[in-house]
Amino acid sequence: MQELIQRRRRAGLVARSAELDLFRANFDTPPEDERHRFLFHVHGNAGVGKTFLVREFEQIARERGALTAYVDESAGSVPEALEVMCRQFAAQGRRFKSLERLLVSHRERLHEAEAAALAALAPEAEGTPSAGSMAVARAGLAGLGMVPGVGPFAGILDPAQLAQGADRLRAGLSARFRSHEDVQLVLSPESALTPVLVDELSDAAADVPWAVLLLDTYEQTGRFLDGWLHDLMTTDRHGLLPATIVVVTAGQRRADPARWSGFADHMTALPLAPFTEAEVRGLLAARGVVADPVVAEVLRLTGGLPVLVSTLAESRPTGPDDVEDPSATAVDRFLKWEQDPVRRAAALAGALPRWLDADVFGAVLEGSEAERECGDSQLDELYGWLRGLPFVGEQASRLRYHDVVRAPMLRMQRTWFPRGWTERQRRLAAVFRRWREEVEAGRDTAELWADEEWRELRLAESYHLLCARERSVPAQALRDLVEACDQGESVAGRWTRLLEDAGRDAGLEAVARWGRELSEALDAGGTHAVMVRLLDRLPSPPPLTPPDVLPRDAMDAVRRLRPRPAAEDDRDLLSARVNRTETPAAVPPQARPPEEASPGEAPRTAGPFQGSLPGAVTAGPVPVGAAPDGAAPDGGEPVGAVPDSAQDMDMDMGMDVGVDAGEREPSGWWDVELPPATAARIRRSQAVALAARGDYATALVHLRQAAGLAPDDSGTFALMGEYHRARQVYPAALRDLRKALTLDPAHSYAWASLGATRLALGNPAAALADLDRALELEPDYPWALIRRARAWRELGDPARQLADLDRAVLLQPDSPWAHCERGDALRAAGRDEEALAHFDRALTLDPAYTSAYASRGVTLSRLGRHTEALADLDRALEQSPSYAWARTQRDEVRRRLDDSAHPPAHDSAHGPEHGPAPS
């Protein structure tokens, strides 16, 4: 049936003849001829027929024996576009096997790279990475140039943090991957994949006369394809393309003159305008419509817009029917020559959902006259008729109305039949809810949010409830958006578009505007920016007050209790999985601190997630040298402060926005107050993002607000306690960690952080008890094992210290902190050769690990390798000039070089905190 429909459409195509002739003639012109064009760029406004023309170009190319591939917005990157091409080439009998294999490897390596970035920059304790953690991880990849096309993420991390992480992350990737080619597949997938594409196209050129690549919806795909295509066609960076390649691009905008002006002699721009009168008459005549009054009416109603002309021509009208009726709408004109009332009703009803398949179409017609008039076989026939309408497109077995036709259909139904509109929207929402619940059966929420089918049904249900103006839906939609952010930009974008689409289609301008602003935030800064924009809907939190901020004399008294912990201790701070207060029964409220990190790096994950839902939030370390209170430079606002204009959106939401007469938006309908649990979660996400940049003070402001909104959330208090520990405000840390454990005595993160706090306060026995409890709850917890090893060291039990460190290294063999800690313990035990191997491994994993250089330097000197030792200690002091212990050891090594009489000083000079670290 589809083939017959396409033949009929093509048989009647008489417009765009000039463009078709030009493209056809290009195949008759040899590539060596200066008149031959290698690139055609079709551009014009929506509805002018760009996609239809590109498809006609594809058909012409195939008639000339060309191998063709068509790519549209369903591809989101160059690798995805290449996957689409491979599938289509294979369907034409030409397998690009080498490229297919490399694409499989790319997907595998990219997954490993994201895991490595997550571990290096934003570790999670367990479960599916959250929006906060993945934003930080992708920020690292993007900022280091490792993930093309996601540059907006880079703003989450400051340049110093990225610079400190570059060598470490690259080294971590090298350690994970089997070859340089694997690393290249992640660092620069286009540079690895494109030469293989060129080779495959060159091989194909021996068997086919032409190869044609058609890149549609270029206003979307051009964002990642345009630069790549320019390099492919204008340079030999990826190899030499065969001369028989022709490329077609089609989008709403002209070709970028800054990029393509030098290629003008080799390309042709094809601007598409609405049909001329001659083209409209020709298309109508091909359908047997030649009467001047009818043609005049079509011209008046459509303005020559191709999709509308084609719609009216398809029904082959024989005369204008009351054309002067002022109440007639555009929808009446689209369907005015369709005399069958059942078909007319079906076409109108089919516009209600954003997409259709046979099941949705049946649900749309449920209870309608069309359903009563038709049996099952007739419904199938009716659906087949709908598929053939010119304003209905099909993609991935789903039908979608063209926007310029669907919009007036929806508007007519909403304004003429407001009660019927609401009833139908509620009925469709109930259908999608029933289907969603069937998919949900027996599955947890984490699994559902990763399920594409479930997400589609949830989106459809929410869309129809918003269109029905159910007052409970705005809050639910924003809760879902927070969840969607945990799944990444692509999923979050579908929820922001949901708000745009529902607001536009239901005449709720405030909803549409809010959706647009969230979409813009997502495009500009990723899911983190969406969270920040949602934060604007919340009242500004108060600043920190005592006892969160202690007077200087009180802080000095606390510090006198014990020597300041090594700065290395403060870098482990806070990667934590915060529990979801929205679903306390489903989520064990567990969070754990990360393992120790190297200077400037986020700590690595402590182990596998256990029973968690997606949506955890994480944060990174205090960068070396960062202001502990996160003060803005030059006296500006703290990072993350809510601007004065933060309430503008709330003011807008309260406006009584007018739409059409008789359908004004209910006053304050969208002036929704976020549920406390959702508001708390947004504040937690903002807090951990701020902490990833070292701004613990502002992070604590948001966490305090979150605790006020969700006072029973143990995870929030655990994070507050850990952040206070990071800032050495130990009384506040003890208070909040005890509160977390009162709320949840099985909170392993809180026990571990409490143990670390007590260790910093000089009470290793109490610290040992707390860390024992954390490890009873979670035996494979590397961070707690390393902390307990330090407690064993303070208590004078090196055997148990080494046993815990052995276990930590076994659990996380890629952790430079674990290797450095074990190396220090082995050095203290006099096992210098073994210690040296661990320091070497730590520096392979993290070439910027200051403490590892200092420790290795001392170990090398003990082994009599004083020159190498001096080089390592020099490197440590270059990275941290105030590193007193390293300076003392370097002086000692210099003396050893002078007289070679005695071994270097013992660790006693380093004080009670084993494991040298810069101050």
C-alpha positions in Angstrom: 0.0 0.0 0.0 2.8 2.4 0.9 4.4 1.9 -2.5 1.1 2.7 -4.3 0.6 5.8 -2.2 4.1 7.0 -3.1 3.6 6.3 -6.8 0.4 8.3 -6.8 2.1 11.2 -5.1 5.1 11.2 -7.4 2.9 10.9 -10.5 1.2 14.1 -9.6 4.3 16.1 -8.7 4.6 18.9 -11.3 5.8 21.7 -9.0 9.5 22.2 -8.3 10.3 21.1 -11.8 13.2 23.5 -12.1 14.9 22.1 -9.0 14.3 18.5 -10.1 15.6 19.2 -13.6 18.7 20.8 -12.2 19.4 17.9 -9.9 18.8 15.3 -12.7 21.0 17.1 -15.1 23.9 17.0 -12.6 24.2 13.3 -13.2 24.7 13.9 -16.9 27.6 16.2 -16.2 30.9 14.5 -15.5 32.6 15.4 -12.2 35.5 16.9 -14.1 33.2 19.4 -15.7 33.2 22.7 -14.0 29.4 22.8 -14.2 29.1 19.7 -12.0 28.0 20.3 -8.5 29.0 18.2 -5.5 26.7 19.8 -3.0 23.1 21.0 -3.2 21.7 23.0 -0.2 17.9 23.2 -0.1 16.5 25.8 2.3 13.2 27.5 3.2 10.6 27.9 5.9 8.7 25.1 7.4 6.0 23.7 5.1 7.6 24.7 1.8 8.2 21.1 0.9 11.9 20.6 1.6 11.7 17.0 2.8 9.4 16.1 -0.1 11.9 17.6 -2.6 14.8 15.8 -0.9 13.0 12.5 -1.2 12.4 13.2 -4.9 16.1 13.8 -5.2 16.7 10.4 -3.6 14.4 8.7 -6.1 16.1 10.4 -9.0 19.5 9.3 -7.7 18.4 5.7 -7.3 17.0 5.8 -10.9 20.6 6.7 -11.9 22.0 3.7 -10.0 23.2 5.6 -7.1 23.8 4.3 -3.6 21.8 6.6 -1.3 21.5 7.4 2.4 18.9 9.7 4.0 19.6 11.2 7.5 17.3 13.4 9.5 16.9 14.7 13.1 16.6 11.1 14.4 20.4 11.1 14.4 22.0 13.2 17.2 25.7 13.0 16.4 28.1 12.2 13.6 28.5 8.5 14.8 24.7 8.2 14.9 24.4 9.6 11.4 27.0 7.1 10.2 25.0 4.3 11.7 21.9 5.4 9.8 23.9 5.5 6.6 25.3 2.0 7.2 21.8 0.6 7.7 20.5 2.1 4.6 23.5 1.1 2.5 23.0 -2.5 3.8 19.3 -2.4 2.8 20.5 -1.6 -0.7 22.8 -4.6 -0.7 26.0 -2.8 0.2 27.5 -3.6 3.6 30.0 -1.1 5.0 31.4 -3.9 7.3 34.5 -2.1 8.5 32.6 1.0 9.4 29.9 -1.1 11.1 32.4 -2.9 13.3 34.1 0.4 14.2 30.8 2.0 15.2 30.1 -1.0 17.5 33.5 -0.4 19.1 32.8 3.3 19.4 29.6 2.7 21.3 31.4 0.4 23.7 34.4 2.7 24.2 32.1 5.7 24.7 30.3 3.9 27.5 33.6 3.1 29.1 34.8 6.7 28.7 31.7 8.1 30.4 32.2 5.6 33.2 35.8 6.8 33.5 34.8 10.4 33.5 32.2 9.7 36.1 34.8 8.0 38.3 37.3 10.8 37.8 35.2 13.9 38.0 31.8 13.1 39.5 31.6 9.6 41.1 28.4 8.1 42.3 28.2 5.7 45.2 25.8 3.3 43.5 23.2 3.0 40.8 22.5 4.8 37.6 24.5 8.1 37.4 22.4 11.2 38.2 21.9 14.4 36.4 24.4 16.1 38.6 27.1 13.5 38.3 26.7 12.9 34.6 26.7 16.7 34.0 30.0 17.0 35.8 31.4 13.9 34.1 30.4 15.1 30.6 31.7 18.5 31.5 35.1 16.9 32.0 34.9 15.1 28.7 33.6 18.1 26.9 36.0 20.5 28.5 38.9 18.3 27.6 37.7 18.0 24.0 36.7 14.4 24.4 33.0 14.5 23.5 32.3 16.7 20.5 29.0 18.4 20.4 28.4 18.9 24.1 30.4 22.0 24.8 27.7 23.6 27.0 28.6 21.1 29.7 32.1 22.6 30.0 30.8 25.6 32.0 30.1 23.4 35.0 33.8 23.0 35.8 36.3 25.9 36.0 39.3 25.9 33.7 41.7 25.1 36.5 39.7 22.0 37.4 39.7 20.8 33.8 43.4 21.6 33.4 44.3 19.6 36.5 42.1 16.7 35.3 43.3 16.5 31.7 46.4 14.3 32.1 44.7 12.2 34.7 41.5 11.5 32.7 43.5 10.8 29.5 45.8 8.4 31.5 42.7 6.8 33.0 41.2 6.2 29.6 44.6 4.8 28.4 44.6 2.4 31.3 41.1 1.2 30.5 41.4 0.8 26.8 43.3 -1.7 24.9 44.9 0.5 22.2 45.5 4.0 21.1 42.7 3.5 18.5 40.2 2.8 21.3 41.2 6.0 23.0 40.9 7.9 19.7 37.3 6.5 19.2 36.4 8.5 22.3 38.6 11.5 22.1 37.8 12.2 18.5 35.2 9.7 17.1 34.9 11.6 13.8 38.6 11.4 13.1 38.5 7.7 13.7 35.3 6.9 11.9 35.4 9.2 8.9 38.5 7.8 7.2 36.8 4.4 7.3 33.7 5.9 5.7 35.8 7.4 3.0 37.5 4.1 2.3 34.1 2.3 2.1 32.7 5.0 -0.3 35.9 4.6 -2.4 35.4 0.8 -2.5 31.7 1.3 -3.4 32.6 3.7 -6.2 34.1 0.7 -8.1 30.6 -0.9 -8.2 28.1 2.0 -8.4 28.2 5.1 -10.6 27.2 7.5 -7.8 26.8 7.7 -4.1 24.3 10.4 -2.8 24.1 11.5 0.9 20.9 13.4 1.8 21.0 15.2 5.1 17.6 16.6 6.0 16.3 18.8 8.8 19.7 20.5 8.7 18.6 23.2 11.1 18.9 20.4 13.7 21.5 18.1 12.2 23.7 20.8 10.9 24.8 21.6 14.5 27.0 18.6 14.5 27.2 17.7 10.8 28.1 21.0 9.2 31.7 21.3 10.4 32.2 17.6 9.8 30.8 17.8 6.3 32.9 20.8 5.4 36.1 19.0 6.5 35.0 15.9 4.6 34.4 17.7 1.4 37.0 20.5 1.4 40.1 18.9 3.0 42.0 15.7 2.7 42.1 15.3 6.5 40.0 12.1 6.3 41.2 10.9 2.9 40.1 11.6 -0.6 36.5 11.2 -1.5 35.6 9.7 -4.8 34.5 12.3 -7.3 31.2 10.5 -7.7 29.8 11.6 -4.3 26.9 14.1 -4.3 25.6 15.6 -1.1 22.2 17.2 -0.5 21.5 19.2 2.6 18.1 20.7 3.5 17.2 23.0 6.3 15.4 26.2 7.2 18.5 28.4 7.0 21.0 29.3 4.3 24.4 27.7 4.2 26.8 29.3 6.7 28.7 31.8 4.5 31.6 31.9 6.9 32.1 28.2 6.3 31.0 27.6 2.8 31.8 30.7 0.9 35.0 29.2 -0.4 33.1 26.3 -1.8 30.5 28.3 -3.7 31.8 27.3 -7.2 31.1 23.6 -6.3 27.7 23.9 -4.7 24.2 25.1 -5.6 21.8 26.7 -3.2 18.1 25.9 -3.8 15.9 28.4 -1.9 12.3 27.2 -1.7 9.5 29.7 -1.6 5.8 29.0 -1.6 4.5 27.7 -5.0 3.9 30.2 -7.7 0.5 30.4 -9.2 1.7 28.4 -12.2 3.0 25.7 -9.9 -0.3 25.6 -7.9 -2.3 25.4 -11.1 -0.1 22.6 -12.4 -0.4 20.6 -9.3 -4.1 21.0 -9.2 -4.5 20.2 -12.9 -2.6 16.9 -12.3 -5.4 16.1 -9.9 -8.1 17.1 -12.3 -8.8 20.4 -10.6 -8.9 23.1 -13.3 -12.0 25.3 -12.6 -10.8 28.8 -12.1 -13.1 29.5 -9.1 -11.7 26.4 -7.3 -8.1 27.3 -8.2 -8.6 30.9 -7.0 -10.0 29.6 -3.7 -7.0 27.2 -3.2 -4.6 30.1 -3.9 -6.4 32.3 -1.5 -6.5 29.8 1.3 -3.0 28.4 1.0 -0.9 31.3 -0.1 0.9 28.7 -2.2 2.3 26.8 0.9 3.0 23.4 -0.7 1.8 21.3 2.1 -1.6 23.1 2.1 -1.8 23.1 -1.7 -1.1 19.4 -1.8 -3.7 18.7 0.9 -6.5 20.5 -1.0 -5.4 19.1 -4.4 -5.5 15.5 -3.0 -9.3 15.8 -2.5 -9.9 16.8 -6.1 -12.6 19.5 -5.5 -15.0 20.2 -8.3 -16.2 23.7 -7.2 -15.9 26.3 -4.5 -18.5 25.6 -1.8 -19.7 28.8 -0.2 -16.2 30.3 -0.3 -17.5 33.6 1.1 -18.6 32.1 4.4 -16.7 34.2 6.9 -16.9 31.6 9.7 -15.2 28.9 7.7 -11.9 27.9 9.2 -8.7 26.7 7.7 -9.6 23.2 8.9 -12.9 23.3 7.0 -10.9 24.2 3.9 -8.4 21.4 4.4 -11.3 18.9 4.5 -14.1 20.7 2.8 -14.0 18.5 -0.3 -13.9 15.3 1.7 -17.6 14.5 1.8 -17.5 11.4 4.0 -18.4 12.6 7.6 -16.7 9.6 9.1 -13.4 10.3 7.4 -13.6 14.0 8.3 -14.2 13.2 11.9 -11.4 10.7 11.9 -9.0 13.2 10.4 -9.9 15.8 13.0 -9.6 13.3 15.9 -6.3 12.0 14.6 -4.8 15.4 15.2 -5.3 15.2 18.9 -2.3 13.0 19.8 1.2 14.1 18.9 1.8 10.7 17.2 -0.4 7.9 15.9 -0.2 4.2 15.4 -3.0 1.8 14.8 -3.6 1.3 18.6 -3.6 5.1 19.3 -5.9 5.7 16.3 -8.4 3.2 17.8 -8.2 4.9 21.1 -8.7 8.3 19.5 -11.9 7.1 17.8 -13.2 5.2 20.9 -16.8 6.1 21.6 -17.0 8.3 18.5 -19.4 8.2 15.6 -16.5 6.9 13.4 -16.1 3.9 15.7 -19.8 3.2 15.8 -20.0 3.3 12.0 -17.0 1.1 11.4 -16.1 -2.5 12.2 -12.5 -3.6 12.9 -11.8 -4.1 9.2 -13.2 -0.7 8.3 -11.1 0.9 11.1 -8.1 -0.6 9.4 -9.2 0.8 6.1 -9.8 4.2 7.7 -6.3 4.2 9.2 -4.9 3.3 5.8 -6.7 6.2 4.3 -5.3 8.5 7.0 -1.8 7.3 6.2 -2.2 8.4 2.6 -3.2 12.0 3.4 -0.5 14.5 2.2 -0.2 16.2 5.5 0.5 13.0 7.3 4.1 11.8 7.5 5.3 8.4 8.6 8.5 7.7 10.6 9.4 4.5 12.5 5.9 3.1 12.0 4.2 6.2 13.5 2.2 8.9 11.9 2.6 12.6 12.5 0.5 15.4 11.2 2.4 18.3 9.6 2.4 21.2 12.1 0.8 23.7 9.7 -2.2 21.4 9.4 -2.4 20.0 12.9 -2.3 23.4 14.6 -5.5 24.8 13.1 -7.3 21.4 13.6 -6.4 21.5 17.3 -7.4 25.1 17.6 -10.8 24.6 16.0 -11.6 21.6 18.3 -10.4 23.5 21.4 -12.4 26.7 20.7 -15.5 25.3 19.1 -16.0 22.3 21.4 -14.3 23.1 24.7 -16.1 20.4 26.8 -15.6 17.8 24.1 -11.9 18.8 23.9 -11.4 18.3 27.6 -13.3 15.0 27.6 -11.3 13.6 24.7 -8.0 14.7 26.2 -8.8 13.1 29.5 -9.9 9.9 27.7 -6.6 9.7 25.8 -4.7 10.4 29.0 -6.5 7.5 30.6 -5.6 5.2 27.7 -1.9 6.1 27.9 -2.0 5.7 31.7 -3.4 2.2 31.4 -0.8 1.2 28.9 1.9 2.8 31.0 0.7 0.9 34.1 0.8 -2.4 32.1 4.4 -1.7 31.2 5.2 -0.8 34.8 4.0 -4.1 36.3 6.7 -5.7 38.5 9.4 -3.2 37.6 11.2 -0.6 39.8 11.3 3.1 38.9 15.0 3.1 37.9 14.3 0.5 35.3 11.2 2.3 34.0 13.0 5.6 33.5 15.6 3.8 31.3 12.8 2.3 29.2 12.0 4.2 26.0 8.5 2.7 25.7 7.6 3.7 29.3 8.9 7.2 28.7 6.9 7.6 25.5 3.7 6.6 27.3 4.4 8.8 30.3 5.0 11.8 27.9 1.8 11.1 26.1 -0.2 10.8 29.3 1.2 14.1 30.6 0.7 15.9 27.3 -3.1 15.1 27.3 -3.5 15.9 30.9 -1.9 19.3 30.3 -4.1 19.8 27.3 -7.1 19.0 29.6 -5.8 21.6 32.0 -5.8 19.3 35.0 -4.5 21.4 37.9 -2.4 18.7 39.4 -0.4 18.2 36.3 2.0 21.1 36.2 3.6 20.0 39.5 3.8 16.4 38.2 5.3 17.6 34.9 8.1 19.4 36.7 8.7 16.4 39.0 9.1 14.3 35.9 11.4 16.9 34.3 13.7 16.5 37.3 13.6 12.8 36.9 14.2 13.2 33.1 17.3 15.3 33.8 18.8 12.2 35.5 18.6 10.4 32.2 20.6 13.0 30.2 20.1 15.9 27.8 18.2 13.9 25.2 15.5 12.7 27.6 15.3 16.0 29.4 14.8 17.8 26.1 11.7 15.7 25.5 10.1 16.9 28.7 10.9 20.5 28.0 9.4 20.1 24.5 6.4 18.5 26.2 5.7 21.8 28.0 6.2 23.7 24.8 3.9 21.5 22.8 1.2 21.2 25.4 1.3 24.9 26.1 1.0 25.8 22.4 -1.6 23.2 21.5 -3.8 23.9 24.6 -3.6 27.7 24.3 -1.6 27.9 27.6 1.0 30.5 26.7 2.6 30.6 30.1 3.3 26.8 29.9 4.7 27.2 26.4 6.9 30.1 27.4 8.2 28.2 30.4 8.9 25.2 28.2 10.8 27.4 25.7 12.9 28.9 28.5 13.8 25.5 29.8 14.7 24.3 26.4 16.9 27.3 25.9 18.6 26.6 29.2 19.1 22.9 28.2 20.7 23.9 24.9 22.9 26.5 26.6 24.1 24.6 29.7 22.7 21.1 29.8 20.7 19.5 32.5 22.5 21.4 35.2 21.2 24.7 33.6 17.7 23.3 33.7 18.1 22.6 37.4 19.3 26.1 37.9 16.3 27.5 36.0 13.9 25.4 38.1 15.7 26.7 41.1 14.5 30.2 40.0 11.0 29.1 40.9 12.0 28.6 44.5 12.4 31.3 47.1 15.9 32.5 47.8 17.4 30.6 50.7 18.9 32.6 53.7 22.7 32.7 54.1 24.6 30.5 56.4 24.2 31.4 60.1 25.7 29.9 63.3 26.4 27.2 64.1 27.2 26.6 60.4 29.6 29.4 60.4 31.7 29.6 63.6 33.5 32.6 65.0 37.3 32.6 64.3 38.2 31.9 67.9 35.9 28.9 68.0 37.3 27.6 64.7 40.8 28.0 66.2 39.8 26.1 69.3 38.5 23.3 67.1 41.7 23.2 65.1 43.8 23.0 68.2 42.2 19.7 69.1 44.2 18.0 66.3 46.7 19.0 63.6 45.0 20.1 60.4 44.4 17.0 58.2 46.4 16.9 55.0 44.9 18.7 52.1 44.7 15.3 50.5 42.0 14.4 53.1 39.9 17.3 52.0 39.7 16.2 48.4 37.7 13.0 49.0 34.8 15.0 50.1 31.5 14.4 48.9 30.4 12.2 46.1 27.1 10.9 47.6 24.0 9.3 46.4 21.2 11.3 48.1 18.1 9.4 48.6 14.8 10.4 47.0 12.4 11.7 49.5 9.7 11.4 46.9 9.7 7.6 47.2 11.2 6.7 50.6 10.0 3.2 50.6 11.6 2.4 47.2 14.9 4.0 47.9 17.3 3.0 50.6 18.4 6.3 52.0 22.1 5.5 51.6 24.8 7.7 50.5 28.5 7.3 50.8 31.6 9.5 50.7 33.9 8.8 47.8 37.4 7.6 48.0 40.3 10.0 48.4 41.0 11.9 45.2 44.1 13.4 43.7 44.6 17.2 43.7 41.9 18.9 41.8 40.1 15.8 40.8 36.7 14.6 41.9 36.8 11.5 44.0 36.1 8.1 42.4 33.1 6.0 43.1 33.2 3.7 46.1 31.4 0.8 44.6 28.3 -0.6 42.9 25.0 1.0 43.4 22.5 -1.1 45.4 18.8 -0.8 45.0 18.8 2.8 43.9 16.7 4.8 41.6 18.1 7.1 39.0 18.6 10.6 40.0 21.3 10.6 42.5 23.3 13.7 42.8 27.1 13.9 43.3 29.7 16.6 43.8 33.4 16.9 43.3 36.3 18.1 45.5 37.5 21.3 46.8 40.0 22.4 44.1 43.5 23.0 45.5 43.8 26.7 46.4 40.1 27.3 46.2 38.5 29.7 48.7 36.9 27.4 51.3 33.8 29.5 51.5 33.2 29.7 47.8 33.3 33.5 47.7 33.0 35.0 44.3 36.1 36.8 43.0 36.2 40.6 43.3 33.4 40.7 45.9 30.7 39.4 43.5 27.8 37.1 44.3 28.7 33.6 45.5 28.5 31.0 42.8 25.0 29.7 42.5 23.4 32.7 44.1 19.9 33.4 42.8 19.8 36.6 40.7 17.4 39.5 41.5 15.4 38.5 38.4 14.8 35.0 39.7 11.2 35.7 40.5 10.4 37.0 37.0 9.1 33.7 35.8 6.8 33.3 38.9 5.4 36.8 38.2 4.8 35.7 34.6 3.2 32.5 35.7 0.5 34.4 37.5 -0.6 36.4 34.5 -4.0 35.8 33.1 -2.8 35.2 29.6 -5.4 35.6 27.0 -5.8 33.3 24.1 -8.9 33.2 22.0 -12.2 34.7 23.1 -14.0 32.3 25.4 -10.9 30.3 26.2 -8.8 32.5 28.4 -6.1 30.7 30.4 -7.3 30.2 34.0 -5.7 32.9 36.2 -2.7 31.4 38.1 -3.2 28.0 36.5 0.5 27.6 36.0 1.5 29.5 39.1 2.3 26.2 40.7 4.2 25.7 43.8 6.7 22.9 43.5 6.1 20.0 45.8 8.5 20.1 48.8 10.2 16.9 47.9 10.8 18.1 44.3 12.0 21.5 45.5 14.3 19.8 48.0 15.7 17.6 45.3 16.4 20.5 43.0 18.2 22.3 45.8 20.3 19.2 46.5 21.2 18.9 42.8 22.3 22.6 42.8 24.3 22.0 46.0 26.3 19.1 44.6 27.0 21.0 41.4 28.3 23.9 43.4 30.4 21.6 45.6 31.9 20.1 42.4 33.3 23.6 41.8 34.5 23.9 45.4 31.8 26.3 46.6 30.8 24.5 49.7 29.4 27.5 51.5 26.7 28.2 48.9 26.1 24.4 48.6 25.3 24.3 52.3 22.9 27.2 51.9 20.9 25.1 49.4 21.2 22.0 51.5 19.8 23.8 54.5 16.8 24.9 52.4 16.4 21.3 51.2 16.4 20.1 54.8 13.7 22.5 55.6 11.6 21.2 52.7 12.3 17.6 53.4 13.2 17.4 57.1 13.2 13.6 57.2 15.7 13.1 54.4 18.7 11.5 55.9 20.7 11.9 52.7 20.5 15.7 52.8 21.8 15.8 56.4 24.6 13.4 55.5 25.7 15.6 52.7 25.6 18.7 55.0 27.7 16.9 57.5 30.3 15.9 54.9 30.4 19.4 53.5 31.0 20.8 57.0 33.8 18.3 57.4 35.3 19.5 54.1 35.3 23.0 55.6 36.6 21.8 58.9 33.6 23.1 60.8 33.6 19.9 62.8 30.9 20.7 65.4 28.4 21.3 62.6 29.6 18.2 60.8 29.0 16.1 64.0 25.6 17.6 64.5 24.3 16.9 60.9 25.8 13.5 60.7 24.2 12.5 64.0 20.9 13.8 62.7 21.3 11.7 59.5 21.9 8.6 61.6 19.0 9.4 63.8 16.8 9.4 60.7 18.4 6.3 59.3 20.7 4.3 61.6 21.7 2.1 58.5 23.1 5.1 56.5 26.6 3.8 55.6 27.7 7.1 54.1 26.9 9.0 57.3 28.8 6.5 59.5 31.8 6.7 57.3 31.8 10.5 57.2 31.3 10.6 61.0 34.3 8.3 61.4 36.4 10.6 59.2 35.3 13.6 61.3 36.2 12.0 64.6 39.6 10.9 63.1 40.2 14.6 62.2 39.3 15.6 65.8 42.0 13.2 67.2 39.7 10.4 68.4 40.8 7.3 66.4 39.1 4.8 68.7 35.7 6.5 68.2 36.5 6.8 64.5 37.2 3.1 64.3 33.9 2.2 65.8 32.0 4.4 63.3 34.0 3.1 60.3 33.4 -0.5 61.5 29.7 0.2 61.4 29.9 1.6 57.9 31.7 -1.5 56.7 29.2 -3.8 58.5 26.5 -2.1 56.4 28.6 -2.1 53.3 31.6 -4.4 53.3 32.9 -3.4 49.8 33.2 0.3 50.6 36.7 1.4 49.6 36.5 4.9 51.0 35.6 3.6 54.4 38.3 0.9 54.2 41.0 3.5 53.5 39.7 5.7 56.3 39.7 2.8 58.7 43.2 2.0 57.6 44.2 5.5 58.8 42.5 4.8 62.2 44.4 1.5 62.5 47.6 3.5 61.8 46.9 6.0 64.5 46.1 3.1 66.9 49.4 1.4 66.1 48.2 -1.6 64.2 50.0 -1.7 60.9 48.9 -5.3 60.1 45.3 -4.3 60.1 46.1 -1.1 58.3 47.6 -3.0 55.4 44.8 -5.5 55.4 42.3 -2.8 54.8 44.4 -1.1 52.2 44.9 -4.5 50.4 41.1 -4.8 50.2 40.6 -1.3 49.0 43.1 -1.7 46.2 41.5 -5.0 45.2 38.1 -3.3 45.0 39.4 -0.3 43.1 42.5 -1.1 41.3 42.3 2.1 39.3 42.3 4.4 42.3 45.5 6.4 42.6 44.5 7.3 46.2 44.3 3.7 47.3 47.7 2.9 45.7 49.3 5.9 47.3 47.9 5.1 50.7 49.1 1.5 50.4 52.5 2.7 49.2 52.8 4.9 52.3 51.9 2.0 54.6 54.5 -0.3 52.9 57.1 2.4 53.1 56.4 2.8 56.8 56.9 -1.0 57.2 60.2 -0.8 55.5 59.0 -2.5 52.3 60.3 0.2 50.0 60.4 -1.8 46.7 56.8 -2.8 47.0 55.9 0.8 48.0 57.7 2.1 44.9 55.5 0.0 42.7 52.3 1.4 44.2 53.6 5.0 43.8 54.4 4.3 40.2 50.9 3.0 39.6 49.3 6.0 41.3 51.2 8.4 39.1 50.4 6.4 36.0 46.7 6.8 36.9 47.1 10.4 38.0 50.2 12.2 36.6 49.3 15.3 38.7 49.2 13.5 42.1 51.4 15.8 44.3 51.5 13.5 47.3 52.5 10.5 45.2 55.5 12.5 43.9 56.6 13.4 47.4 56.2 9.9 48.8 57.9 8.3 45.8 60.8 10.8 46.2 61.3 9.7 49.8 61.1 6.0 48.9 63.6 6.5 46.0 66.0 8.2 48.4 65.7 5.3 50.9 66.7 3.0 48.1 69.7 5.1 47.4 68.4 6.7 44.2 68.8 10.2 45.4 68.9 12.0 42.0 65.5 10.5 41.0 64.2 11.3 44.5 65.2 14.9 44.2 63.4 15.2 40.8 60.2 13.9 42.4 60.3 16.2 45.4 61.1 19.1 43.1 58.0 18.2 41.1 55.8 18.0 44.2 57.0 21.5 45.3 56.5 22.9 41.8 52.8 21.8 42.1 52.5 22.9 45.7 55.1 25.4 46.9 53.7 25.5 50.4 54.1 21.7 50.9 56.2 21.8 54.1 56.8 18.1 54.5 58.0 17.7 50.9 60.4 20.7 51.4 61.8 19.1 54.6 62.4 15.8 52.8 64.0 17.6 49.8 66.4 19.3 52.1 67.3 15.9 53.6 67.8 14.3 50.2 70.1 17.2 49.2 72.2 16.5 52.3 72.3 12.8 51.5 73.5 13.7 48.0 76.3 15.7 49.6 77.6 13.1 52.0 75.7 9.8 51.2 76.2 9.0 54.8 72.7 8.3 56.3 69.3 7.2 55.0 66.6 9.8 54.7 64.6 10.9 57.8 61.8 8.6 59.1 58.1 9.4 58.8 58.1 10.8 62.4 59.0 14.2 60.9 55.8 14.1 59.0 53.7 14.2 62.1 50.8 12.1 63.1 49.1 12.3 59.6 50.8 9.6 57.6 50.9 10.0 53.8 52.5 13.3 52.8 50.2 15.9 51.4 50.5 19.5 50.5 49.2 21.9 53.0 
